[in-house]
Amino acid sequence: MNGKQVKARKFIQIAQYKYDIEAFTKADIEDFIKKYPQQQEQITESAFSKEKLSYMVDKIFDSTKGYPIRVRFYVFGKGLGEDVEDRYYRYLFDQSTSQPDISKIQTMFVRSLLDISNLPITDKLPEETNLLTHAYDLEHALLHQY
């Protein structure tokens, strides 16, 4: 979080940082399934016949049109709502007290407000509000450093 940070809106406008992600092909989807077999109840070529795997790939491709984020949610079997809830309990909920971690939630709000306002995100505000440690705890989980 130190140094100059590129805001999301500005980041999108900078041509050198643009990268179009192509839709997955059927082969990409098959590779994705094989890479994350634990998400599909141990789906592997040995667990499924090639015909069943091919059928599954066709079904996923037809349903998602190969859009990577859709493929991810389809293969993992949960949607955006479940993903957000999972992240909340993993990163913003204190298991030891069975309560939300207010400091981490405040850190998320501050970071989001600065981002929406297109203001630079540095260590200064989190440090002044005693949220810097929490910001670093969330750095690779929910916050992104540029």
N, CA and C atoms as an extended XYZ file, in Angstrom:
438
Properties=species:S:1:pos:R:3:atomname:S:1:resname:S:1:resid:I:1 pbc="F F F"
N         0.821       -1.181        0.000 N   MET     1
C         0.000        0.000        0.000 CA  MET     1
C         0.868        1.248        0.000 C   MET     1
N         2.175        1.090        0.020 N   ASN     2
C         3.062        2.235       -0.046 CA  ASN     2
C         3.196        2.723       -1.469 C   ASN     2
N         3.581        3.983       -1.628 N   GLY     3
C         3.900        4.511       -2.947 CA  GLY     3
C         2.674        4.859       -3.754 C   GLY     3
N         2.964        5.208       -5.005 N   LYS     4
C         1.911        5.627       -5.922 CA  LYS     4
C         1.020        4.441       -6.287 C   LYS     4
N        -0.254        4.653       -6.220 N   GLN     5
C        -1.194        3.602       -6.542 CA  GLN     5
C        -2.100        4.067       -7.679 C   GLN     5
N        -2.404        3.152       -8.547 N   VAL     6
C        -3.248        3.459       -9.678 CA  VAL     6
C        -4.685        3.125       -9.305 C   VAL     6
N        -5.565        4.080       -9.451 N   LYS     7
C        -6.964        3.881       -9.128 CA  LYS     7
C        -7.616        3.009      -10.191 C   LYS     7
N        -8.629        2.270       -9.805 N   ALA     8
C        -9.278        1.325      -10.719 CA  ALA     8
C        -9.798        2.021      -11.969 C   ALA     8
N       -10.448        3.158      -11.820 N   ARG     9
C       -10.990        3.843      -13.000 CA  ARG     9
C        -9.876        4.334      -13.907 C   ARG     9
N        -8.830        4.871      -13.341 N   LYS    10
C        -7.701        5.325      -14.142 CA  LYS    10
C        -6.985        4.141      -14.766 C   LYS    10
N        -6.906        3.065      -14.016 N   PHE    11
C        -6.238        1.855      -14.481 CA  PHE    11
C        -6.893        1.347      -15.767 C   PHE    11
N        -8.215        1.383      -15.803 N   ILE    12
C        -8.955        0.927      -16.976 CA  ILE    12
C        -8.658        1.804      -18.184 C   ILE    12
N        -8.390        3.085      -17.952 N   GLN    13
C        -8.166        4.029      -19.042 CA  GLN    13
C        -6.754        3.965      -19.627 C   GLN    13
N        -5.821        3.359      -18.953 N   ILE    14
C        -4.440        3.314      -19.413 CA  ILE    14
C        -4.279        2.133      -20.363 C   ILE    14
N        -4.073        2.424      -21.633 N   ALA    15
C        -4.045        1.399      -22.676 CA  ALA    15
C        -2.970        0.336      -22.430 C   ALA    15
N        -1.816        0.727      -21.898 N   GLN    16
C        -0.726       -0.242      -21.720 CA  GLN    16
C        -1.063       -1.308      -20.691 C   GLN    16
N        -2.080       -1.071      -19.856 N   TYR    17
C        -2.456       -2.049      -18.838 CA  TYR    17
C        -3.698       -2.854      -19.225 C   TYR    17
N        -4.246       -2.578      -20.399 N   LYS    18
C        -5.435       -3.306      -20.832 CA  LYS    18
C        -5.037       -4.665      -21.370 C   LYS    18
N        -5.823       -5.610      -21.011 N   TYR    19
C        -5.595       -6.956      -21.508 CA  TYR    19
C        -6.957       -7.618      -21.664 C   TYR    19
N        -7.301       -7.921      -22.887 N   ASP    20
C        -8.567       -8.587      -23.141 CA  ASP    20
C        -8.399      -10.076      -22.869 C   ASP    20
N        -9.257      -10.573      -22.027 N   ILE    21
C        -9.221      -11.994      -21.705 CA  ILE    21
C       -10.192      -12.689      -22.648 C   ILE    21
N        -9.658      -13.587      -23.407 N   GLU    22
C       -10.484      -14.305      -24.356 CA  GLU    22
C       -11.347      -15.329      -23.627 C   GLU    22
N       -12.480      -15.628      -24.247 N   ALA    23
C       -13.357      -16.651      -23.695 CA  ALA    23
C       -12.644      -17.997      -23.723 C   ALA    23
N       -12.980      -18.834      -22.755 N   PHE    24
C       -12.409      -20.177      -22.710 CA  PHE    24
C       -12.907      -20.997      -23.897 C   PHE    24
N       -12.043      -21.790      -24.435 N   THR    25
C       -12.439      -22.789      -25.422 CA  THR    25
C       -12.886      -24.024      -24.652 C   THR    25
N       -13.414      -24.985      -25.353 N   LYS    26
C       -13.799      -26.230      -24.686 CA  LYS    26
C       -12.574      -26.917      -24.088 C   LYS    26
N       -11.447      -26.837      -24.779 N   ALA    27
C       -10.210      -27.422      -24.247 CA  ALA    27
C        -9.776      -26.699      -22.972 C   ALA    27
N        -9.939      -25.369      -22.935 N   ASP    28
C        -9.605      -24.602      -21.732 CA  ASP    28
C       -10.482      -25.027      -20.560 C   ASP    28
N       -11.761      -25.217      -20.848 N   ILE    29
C       -12.690      -25.628      -19.786 CA  ILE    29
C       -12.317      -27.009      -19.251 C   ILE    29
N       -11.968      -27.908      -20.158 N   GLU    30
C       -11.549      -29.238      -19.728 CA  GLU    30
C       -10.300      -29.158      -18.853 C   GLU    30
N        -9.336      -28.347      -19.254 N   ASP    31
C        -8.116      -28.161      -18.458 CA  ASP    31
C        -8.444      -27.564      -17.090 C   ASP    31
N        -9.391      -26.617      -17.066 N   PHE    32
C        -9.796      -25.982      -15.816 CA  PHE    32
C       -10.410      -27.011      -14.877 C   PHE    32
N       -11.269      -27.862      -15.408 N   ILE    33
C       -11.887      -28.920      -14.600 CA  ILE    33
C       -10.815      -29.854      -14.040 C   ILE    33
N        -9.863      -30.196      -14.869 N   LYS    34
C        -8.800      -31.105      -14.429 CA  LYS    34
C        -7.889      -30.447      -13.394 C   LYS    34
N        -7.707      -29.139      -13.507 N   LYS    35
C        -6.830      -28.431      -12.565 CA  LYS    35
C        -7.465      -28.319      -11.178 C   LYS    35
N        -8.784      -28.230      -11.124 N   TYR    36
C        -9.495      -28.078       -9.852 CA  TYR    36
C       -10.461      -29.243       -9.632 C   TYR    36
N        -9.969      -30.466       -9.599 N   PRO    37
C       -10.874      -31.615       -9.472 CA  PRO    37
C       -11.617      -31.661       -8.145 C   PRO    37
N       -11.019      -31.110       -7.096 N   GLN    38
C       -11.671      -31.158       -5.793 CA  GLN    38
C       -12.979      -30.373       -5.806 C   GLN    38
N       -13.130      -29.463       -6.738 N   GLN    39
C       -14.349      -28.680       -6.828 CA  GLN    39
C       -15.466      -29.459       -7.512 C   GLN    39
N       -15.143      -30.492       -8.201 N   GLN    40
C       -16.127      -31.279       -8.941 CA  GLN    40
C       -16.188      -32.713       -8.424 C   GLN    40
N       -16.105      -32.882       -7.127 N   GLU    41
C       -16.177      -34.206       -6.507 CA  GLU    41
C       -15.180      -35.168       -7.147 C   GLU    41
N       -13.940      -34.705       -7.224 N   GLN    42
C       -12.834      -35.512       -7.740 CA  GLN    42
C       -13.029      -35.947       -9.192 C   GLN    42
N       -13.520      -35.033      -10.013 N   ILE    43
C       -13.666      -35.330      -11.439 CA  ILE    43
C       -12.291      -35.402      -12.076 C   ILE    43
N       -11.992      -36.518      -12.607 N   THR    44
C       -10.779      -36.713      -13.386 CA  THR    44
C       -11.142      -37.662      -14.505 C   THR    44
N       -10.250      -37.843      -15.430 N   GLU    45
C       -10.548      -38.767      -16.518 CA  GLU    45
C       -10.761      -40.184      -15.984 C   GLU    45
N       -10.103      -40.509      -14.879 N   SER    46
C       -10.295      -41.856      -14.343 CA  SER    46
C       -11.641      -41.978      -13.638 C   SER    46
N       -12.145      -40.899      -13.072 N   ALA    47
C       -13.424      -40.936      -12.379 CA  ALA    47
C       -14.587      -40.864      -13.363 C   ALA    47
N       -14.392      -40.245      -14.474 N   PHE    48
C       -15.415      -40.117      -15.500 CA  PHE    48
C       -14.884      -40.656      -16.803 C   PHE    48
N       -15.770      -41.194      -17.572 N   SER    49
C       -15.353      -41.602      -18.909 CA  SER    49
C       -15.111      -40.338      -19.725 C   SER    49
N       -14.379      -40.475      -20.789 N   LYS    50
C       -14.120      -39.327      -21.662 CA  LYS    50
C       -15.424      -38.756      -22.191 C   LYS    50
N       -16.423      -39.631      -22.409 N   GLU    51
C       -17.713      -39.163      -22.919 CA  GLU    51
C       -18.413      -38.272      -21.897 C   GLU    51
N       -18.374      -38.682      -20.627 N   LYS    52
C       -19.013      -37.877      -19.583 CA  LYS    52
C       -18.287      -36.546      -19.392 C   LYS    52
N       -16.967      -36.595      -19.447 N   LEU    53
C       -16.197      -35.360      -19.319 CA  LEU    53
C       -16.507      -34.436      -20.493 C   LEU    53
N       -16.567      -35.005      -21.685 N   SER    54
C       -16.888      -34.223      -22.880 CA  SER    54
C       -18.288      -33.621      -22.779 C   SER    54
N       -19.239      -34.404      -22.278 N   TYR    55
C       -20.600      -33.911      -22.092 CA  TYR    55
C       -20.606      -32.726      -21.108 C   TYR    55
N       -19.869      -32.884      -20.007 N   MET    56
C       -19.804      -31.820      -19.012 CA  MET    56
C       -19.187      -30.550      -19.600 C   MET    56
N       -18.109      -30.694      -20.354 N   VAL    57
C       -17.453      -29.546      -20.978 CA  VAL    57
C       -18.423      -28.849      -21.929 C   VAL    57
N       -19.143      -29.623      -22.741 N   ASP    58
C       -20.117      -29.038      -23.672 CA  ASP    58
C       -21.199      -28.285      -22.919 C   ASP    58
N       -21.675      -28.873      -21.834 N   LYS    59
C       -22.732      -28.240      -21.031 CA  LYS    59
C       -22.237      -26.918      -20.428 C   LYS    59
N       -21.042      -26.936      -19.880 N   ILE    60
C       -20.478      -25.716      -19.294 CA  ILE    60
C       -20.255      -24.663      -20.372 C   ILE    60
N       -19.710      -25.068      -21.494 N   PHE    61
C       -19.449      -24.113      -22.581 CA  PHE    61
C       -20.760      -23.501      -23.081 C   PHE    61
N       -21.777      -24.312      -23.282 N   ASP    62
C       -23.067      -23.810      -23.759 CA  ASP    62
C       -23.704      -22.856      -22.749 C   ASP    62
N       -23.556      -23.165      -21.474 N   SER    63
C       -24.159      -22.353      -20.420 CA  SER    63
C       -23.422      -21.035      -20.183 C   SER    63
N       -22.103      -21.059      -20.330 N   THR    64
C       -21.287      -19.883      -19.972 CA  THR    64
C       -20.769      -19.094      -21.168 C   THR    64
N       -20.881      -19.659      -22.347 N   LYS    65
C       -20.300      -19.070      -23.568 CA  LYS    65
C       -18.793      -18.877      -23.427 C   LYS    65
N       -18.210      -19.574      -22.472 N   GLY    66
C       -16.767      -19.539      -22.280 CA  GLY    66
C       -16.245      -18.361      -21.479 C   GLY    66
N       -17.137      -17.502      -20.952 N   TYR    67
C       -16.669      -16.362      -20.159 CA  TYR    67
C       -15.983      -16.887      -18.901 C   TYR    67
N       -14.718      -16.537      -18.692 N   PRO    68
C       -13.945      -17.132      -17.590 CA  PRO    68
C       -14.598      -17.039      -16.217 C   PRO    68
N       -15.168      -15.900      -15.861 N   ILE    69
C       -15.753      -15.776      -14.516 CA  ILE    69
C       -16.980      -16.673      -14.389 C   ILE    69
N       -17.736      -16.808      -15.472 N   ARG    70
C       -18.891      -17.706      -15.446 CA  ARG    70
C       -18.446      -19.162      -15.345 C   ARG    70
N       -17.392      -19.500      -16.080 N   VAL    71
C       -16.857      -20.858      -16.012 CA  VAL    71
C       -16.437      -21.165      -14.581 C   VAL    71
N       -15.755      -20.222      -13.955 N   ARG    72
C       -15.294      -20.418      -12.576 CA  ARG    72
C       -16.458      -20.724      -11.650 C   ARG    72
N       -17.507      -19.893      -11.699 N   PHE    73
C       -18.641      -20.104      -10.807 CA  PHE    73
C       -19.379      -21.392      -11.153 C   PHE    73
N       -19.468      -21.721      -12.412 N   TYR    74
C       -20.143      -22.960      -12.818 CA  TYR    74
C       -19.373      -24.183      -12.318 C   TYR    74
N       -18.071      -24.207      -12.550 N   VAL    75
C       -17.262      -25.359      -12.145 CA  VAL    75
C       -17.212      -25.486      -10.630 C   VAL    75
N       -17.087      -24.369       -9.929 N   PHE    76
C       -16.996      -24.436       -8.471 CA  PHE    76
C       -18.357      -24.672       -7.828 C   PHE    76
N       -19.425      -24.550       -8.623 N   GLY    77
C       -20.753      -24.881       -8.127 CA  GLY    77
C       -21.352      -23.884       -7.175 C   GLY    77
N       -20.831      -22.700       -7.167 N   LYS    78
C       -21.440      -21.678       -6.324 CA  LYS    78
C       -21.391      -20.354       -7.066 C   LYS    78
N       -22.345      -19.522       -6.775 N   GLY    79
C       -22.451      -18.245       -7.460 CA  GLY    79
C       -21.753      -17.130       -6.711 C   GLY    79
N       -21.934      -15.923       -7.205 N   LEU    80
C       -21.300      -14.745       -6.618 CA  LEU    80
C       -21.715      -14.553       -5.162 C   LEU    80
N       -22.999      -14.745       -4.868 N   GLY    81
C       -23.479      -14.569       -3.492 CA  GLY    81
C       -22.761      -15.478       -2.515 C   GLY    81
N       -22.609      -16.747       -2.891 N   GLU    82
C       -21.908      -17.700       -2.032 CA  GLU    82
C       -20.429      -17.346       -1.920 C   GLU    82
N       -19.848      -16.865       -3.016 N   ASP    83
C       -18.439      -16.481       -2.998 CA  ASP    83
C       -18.212      -15.313       -2.046 C   ASP    83
N       -19.098      -14.324       -2.093 N   VAL    84
C       -18.993      -13.159       -1.200 CA  VAL    84
C       -19.166      -13.589        0.251 C   VAL    84
N       -20.150      -14.443        0.502 N   GLU    85
C       -20.372      -14.928        1.873 CA  GLU    85
C       -19.164      -15.700        2.383 C   GLU    85
N       -18.580      -16.538        1.521 N   ASP    86
C       -17.393      -17.303        1.894 CA  ASP    86
C       -16.243      -16.368        2.249 C   ASP    86
N       -16.029      -15.330        1.438 N   ARG    87
C       -14.951      -14.375        1.715 CA  ARG    87
C       -15.211      -13.609        3.013 C   ARG    87
N       -16.464      -13.268        3.264 N   TYR    88
C       -16.801      -12.572        4.505 CA  TYR    88
C       -16.381      -13.419        5.704 C   TYR    88
N       -16.776      -14.689        5.706 N   TYR    89
C       -16.447      -15.544        6.846 CA  TYR    89
C       -14.964      -15.878        6.931 C   TYR    89
N       -14.279      -15.910        5.805 N   ARG    90
C       -12.837      -16.199        5.847 CA  ARG    90
C       -12.019      -14.991        6.277 C   ARG    90
N       -12.428      -13.782        5.867 N   TYR    91
C       -11.560      -12.620        6.061 CA  TYR    91
C       -12.116      -11.527        6.970 C   TYR    91
N       -13.421      -11.412        7.132 N   LEU    92
C       -13.990      -10.303        7.891 CA  LEU    92
C       -14.720      -10.745        9.160 C   LEU    92
N       -14.694      -12.023        9.437 N   PHE    93
C       -15.387      -12.563       10.601 CA  PHE    93
C       -14.350      -13.158       11.540 C   PHE    93
N       -14.436      -12.807       12.795 N   ASP    94
C       -13.492      -13.311       13.794 CA  ASP    94
C       -14.044      -14.608       14.375 C   ASP    94
N       -13.431      -15.726       13.992 N   GLN    95
C       -13.911      -17.035       14.442 CA  GLN    95
C       -13.784      -17.204       15.961 C   GLN    95
N       -12.783      -16.562       16.552 N   SER    96
C       -12.558      -16.746       17.988 CA  SER    96
C       -13.650      -16.094       18.826 C   SER    96
N       -14.253      -15.013       18.325 N   THR    97
C       -15.313      -14.337       19.077 CA  THR    97
C       -16.698      -14.565       18.477 C   THR    97
N       -16.733      -15.204       17.310 N   SER    98
C       -17.988      -15.413       16.569 CA  SER    98
C       -18.705      -14.093       16.290 C   SER    98
N       -17.885      -13.069       16.021 N   GLN    99
C       -18.411      -11.739       15.717 CA  GLN    99
C       -17.711      -11.193       14.482 C   GLN    99
N       -18.357      -10.257       13.783 N   PRO   100
C       -17.668       -9.597       12.668 CA  PRO   100
C       -16.454       -8.842       13.195 C   PRO   100
N       -15.386       -8.828       12.413 N   ASP   101
C       -14.182       -8.079       12.780 CA  ASP   101
C       -14.383       -6.641       12.305 C   ASP   101
N       -14.821       -5.799       13.204 N   ILE   102
C       -15.200       -4.428       12.882 CA  ILE   102
C       -14.041       -3.656       12.256 C   ILE   102
N       -12.842       -3.845       12.744 N   SER   103
C       -11.689       -3.118       12.201 CA  SER   103
C       -11.436       -3.485       10.740 C   SER   103
N       -11.551       -4.747       10.412 N   LYS   104
C       -11.342       -5.162        9.021 CA  LYS   104
C       -12.471       -4.659        8.126 C   LYS   104
N       -13.685       -4.654        8.641 N   ILE   105
C       -14.816       -4.134        7.868 CA  ILE   105
C       -14.639       -2.633        7.644 C   ILE   105
N       -14.202       -1.899        8.676 N   GLN   106
C       -13.927       -0.471        8.517 CA  GLN   106
C       -12.843       -0.241        7.479 C   GLN   106
N       -11.823       -1.083        7.495 N   THR   107
C       -10.749       -0.976        6.512 CA  THR   107
C       -11.303       -1.141        5.100 C   THR   107
N       -12.175       -2.112        4.912 N   MET   108
C       -12.790       -2.328        3.603 CA  MET   108
C       -13.613       -1.112        3.176 C   MET   108
N       -14.390       -0.536        4.101 N   PHE   109
C       -15.197        0.640        3.766 CA  PHE   109
C       -14.327        1.824        3.374 C   PHE   109
N       -13.294        2.079        4.150 N   VAL   110
C       -12.400        3.199        3.852 CA  VAL   110
C       -11.766        3.011        2.482 C   VAL   110
N       -11.247        1.833        2.227 N   ARG   111
C       -10.606        1.538        0.946 CA  ARG   111
C       -11.601        1.695       -0.207 C   ARG   111
N       -12.828        1.198       -0.027 N   SER   112
C       -13.844        1.283       -1.074 CA  SER   112
C       -14.254        2.723       -1.337 C   SER   112
N       -14.442        3.506       -0.275 N   LEU   113
C       -14.820        4.908       -0.448 CA  LEU   113
C       -13.728        5.706       -1.167 C   LEU   113
N       -12.481        5.454       -0.811 N   LEU   114
C       -11.391        6.143       -1.490 CA  LEU   114
C       -11.340        5.737       -2.966 C   LEU   114
N       -11.544        4.471       -3.235 N   ASP   115
C       -11.504        3.981       -4.602 CA  ASP   115
C       -12.638        4.588       -5.421 C   ASP   115
N       -13.855        4.571       -4.885 N   ILE   116
C       -15.017        5.136       -5.577 CA  ILE   116
C       -14.817        6.630       -5.819 C   ILE   116
N       -14.197        7.316       -4.863 N   SER   117
C       -13.960        8.757       -4.971 CA  SER   117
C       -12.770        9.088       -5.851 C   SER   117
N       -12.076        8.057       -6.309 N   ASN   118
C       -10.904        8.239       -7.160 CA  ASN   118
C        -9.785        8.991       -6.431 C   ASN   118
N        -9.685        8.754       -5.127 N   LEU   119
C        -8.638        9.365       -4.315 CA  LEU   119
C        -7.507        8.361       -4.126 C   LEU   119
N        -6.280        8.849       -4.003 N   PRO   120
C        -5.159        7.916       -3.821 CA  PRO   120
C        -5.276        7.140       -2.507 C   PRO   120
N        -4.922        5.888       -2.590 N   ILE   121
C        -4.934        5.037       -1.403 CA  ILE   121
C        -3.488        4.825       -0.983 C   ILE   121
N        -3.150        5.373        0.150 N   THR   122
C        -1.793        5.235        0.680 CA  THR   122
C        -1.899        4.697        2.103 C   THR   122
N        -0.791        4.567        2.768 N   ASP   123
C        -0.780        4.082        4.151 CA  ASP   123
C        -1.193        5.167        5.147 C   ASP   123
N        -1.238        6.419        4.719 N   LYS   124
C        -1.437        7.525        5.655 CA  LYS   124
C        -2.766        7.425        6.414 C   LYS   124
N        -3.892        7.334        5.703 N   LEU   125
C        -5.187        7.289        6.383 CA  LEU   125
C        -5.350        6.034        7.234 C   LEU   125
N        -5.047        4.847        6.707 N   PRO   126
C        -5.158        3.668        7.586 CA  PRO   126
C        -4.260        3.761        8.820 C   PRO   126
N        -3.096        4.371        8.674 N   GLU   127
C        -2.206        4.513        9.824 CA  GLU   127
C        -2.809        5.466       10.849 C   GLU   127
N        -3.375        6.588       10.389 N   GLU   128
C        -3.967        7.568       11.303 CA  GLU   128
C        -5.218        7.034       11.994 C   GLU   128
N        -5.890        6.102       11.368 N   THR   129
C        -7.112        5.547       11.953 CA  THR   129
C        -6.869        4.189       12.613 C   THR   129
N        -5.606        3.840       12.789 N   ASN   130
C        -5.215        2.571       13.407 CA  ASN   130
C        -5.769        1.346       12.668 C   ASN   130
N        -5.847        1.448       11.340 N   LEU   131
C        -6.343        0.343       10.528 CA  LEU   131
C        -5.263       -0.242        9.622 C   LEU   131
N        -4.047        0.271        9.743 N   LEU   132
C        -2.985       -0.156        8.828 CA  LEU   132
C        -2.693       -1.654        8.943 C   LEU   132
N        -2.614       -2.163       10.143 N   THR   133
C        -2.352       -3.593       10.328 CA  THR   133
C        -3.441       -4.422        9.657 C   THR   133
N        -4.681       -3.988        9.801 N   HIS   134
C        -5.798       -4.714        9.194 CA  HIS   134
C        -5.747       -4.627        7.673 C   HIS   134
N        -5.310       -3.484        7.165 N   ALA   135
C        -5.178       -3.332        5.713 CA  ALA   135
C        -4.158       -4.323        5.169 C   ALA   135
N        -3.062       -4.491        5.880 N   TYR   136
C        -2.055       -5.457        5.432 CA  TYR   136
C        -2.546       -6.895        5.583 C   TYR   136
N        -3.373       -7.160        6.607 N   ASP   137
C        -3.953       -8.498        6.768 CA  ASP   137
C        -4.856       -8.854        5.594 C   ASP   137
N        -5.518       -7.855        5.028 N   LEU   138
C        -6.466       -8.074        3.935 CA  LEU   138
C        -5.841       -7.882        2.553 C   LEU   138
N        -4.563       -7.519        2.523 N   GLU   139
C        -3.916       -7.112        1.275 CA  GLU   139
C        -4.094       -8.102        0.130 C   GLU   139
N        -3.865       -9.361        0.354 N   HIS   140
C        -3.963      -10.319       -0.743 CA  HIS   140
C        -5.269      -11.091       -0.734 C   HIS   140
N        -6.091      -10.832        0.278 N   ALA   141
C        -7.371      -11.531        0.372 CA  ALA   141
C        -8.491      -10.738       -0.300 C   ALA   141
N        -8.599       -9.475        0.048 N   LEU   142
C        -9.682       -8.652       -0.479 CA  LEU   142
C        -9.195       -7.328       -1.047 C   LEU   142
N        -8.071       -6.847       -0.577 N   LEU   143
C        -7.538       -5.584       -1.060 CA  LEU   143
C        -6.424       -5.882       -2.054 C   LEU   143
N        -6.293       -5.014       -3.018 N   HIS   144
C        -5.260       -5.193       -4.011 CA  HIS   144
C        -4.287       -4.035       -3.961 C   HIS   144
N        -3.015       -4.345       -4.033 N   GLN   145
C        -1.972       -3.333       -3.995 CA  GLN   145
C        -1.452       -3.128       -5.411 C   GLN   145
N        -1.333       -1.870       -5.799 N   TYR   146
C        -0.790       -1.558       -7.120 CA  TYR   146
C         0.596       -1.005       -6.976 C   TYR   146
